[in-house]
Amino acid sequence: MKQNILALTILCLCISSIPLSSAQEQTLPCTFRMMDGFYECFLNAVSTPNNELWNFAFTGTHIAGQSNAGVTRLNIQGSRSYFIIRQAFTTFVNLRVYSFTAPIAGNVMRFQADAFQNANMLEQIIINGAGLNTIFPNALIGAPNLQVLNLQNNLLTSLPNSLLDLSYRLTTCNLMQNQLTEIHQTFFARTTNITNINLNNNQLTSLPQILLSQTRLIVQFHAQSNQINAIGRRFLDNLNALTTLNLLGNACVSQNFPNINSGNINDVHTALQNCYNNYGGSVEPRSFRMNLRGMMTLWREDGTLVGRL
Ligand SMILES: *[C@@H]1O[C@H](CO)[C@@H](O)[C@H](O)[C@H]1NC(C)=O
């Protein structure tokens, strides 16, 4: 009996080790071409197995004078992929853009933990409509030069708080059309160069007081068509570069502010009074707020206007 169990155990070990000892390989046939200023590997209608252990080998004929080192964009369209193809970053060592668009219907993607581990040169991640539903907290750690993160039209319900903690160079973050119910107050704490944030068409219910406290260069903030019913009273403090604040279709405010400047910022604050009032009232300091921008505006602690001088 004991021997049988031992034999069975050995048999099981052998079987489970087979895929590891002979990693399966799939070739990905690139069409190499110049497009939009990139020398790219274009992949159309490929389908990868849902198994991270597979090796993916890019093949194809380069145009004259080019090589893998010259490839700056991976452009995958009309395809099925369950995760980021890591071999892209070791094959094309100067890759700037990883783009996966127009996937096969029903595609379900994840950013595996070490998805971008060799992506030192990567500047843009574009994963659109791919059914992306999981992002591991350190997924972007290997892409310190990321400038654009575009995850529009996916199935994200939450984001790891620390996802962008090393993304110092990020300028654009597009999370439009997902199912986010919350965005953590420190999510953008390290992205001090960001100019454009798009959270349109999610299910956010509030905008935390300090969400933008470190993003002093922000020009556009979009959060249309959410369910926002509360906004921290200092949400807009010191955002001197902000020109566009889009909040149409929310619970406490339904308006877009397309031309913000120092002359009309107080009108924005006035329009946001309901939102401010709904935001964790008792934790606000018990004092008047003075806003000295050409004129002085006095608010009561409950957010109602005392007057302007
Ligand atoms: C932030 O932007 C400035 C101006 O474009 C640039 O000089 C600086 O290197 C950027 N910082 C980072 C961390 O990318």
The ligand as an SDF file (V2000), in Angstrom:
LIG
                    3D

 14 14  0  0  0  0  0  0  0  0999 V2000
    8.7340   66.2080  -15.5580 C   0  0  0  0  0  0  0  0  0  0  0  0
    8.6230   67.1290  -16.6280 O   0  0  0  0  0  0  0  0  0  0  0  0
    9.7410   67.9800  -16.7880 C   0  0  0  0  0  0  0  0  0  0  0  0
    9.4120   68.9970  -17.8440 C   0  0  0  0  0  0  0  0  0  0  0  0
    8.9450   68.3710  -18.9980 O   0  0  0  0  0  0  0  0  0  0  0  0
   10.9670   67.1570  -17.1000 C   0  0  0  0  0  0  0  0  0  0  0  0
   12.0920   67.9750  -17.2280 O   0  0  0  0  0  0  0  0  0  0  0  0
   11.1820   66.1380  -15.9970 C   0  0  0  0  0  0  0  0  0  0  0  0
   12.2450   65.2860  -16.3390 O   0  0  0  0  0  0  0  0  0  0  0  0
    9.9240   65.3120  -15.7840 C   0  0  0  0  0  0  0  0  0  0  0  0
   10.1100   64.4570  -14.6400 N   0  0  0  0  0  0  0  0  0  0  0  0
   10.0840   63.1630  -14.7510 C   0  0  0  0  0  0  0  0  0  0  0  0
   10.3060   62.3970  -13.4990 C   0  0  0  0  0  0  0  0  0  0  0  0
    9.8910   62.6220  -15.8000 O   0  0  0  0  0  0  0  0  0  0  0  0
  1  2  1  0
  1 10  1  0
  2  3  1  0
  3  4  1  0
  3  6  1  0
  4  5  1  0
  6  7  1  0
  6  8  1  0
  8  9  1  0
  8 10  1  0
 10 11  1  0
 11 12  1  0
 12 13  1  0
 12 14  2  0
M  END
$$$$
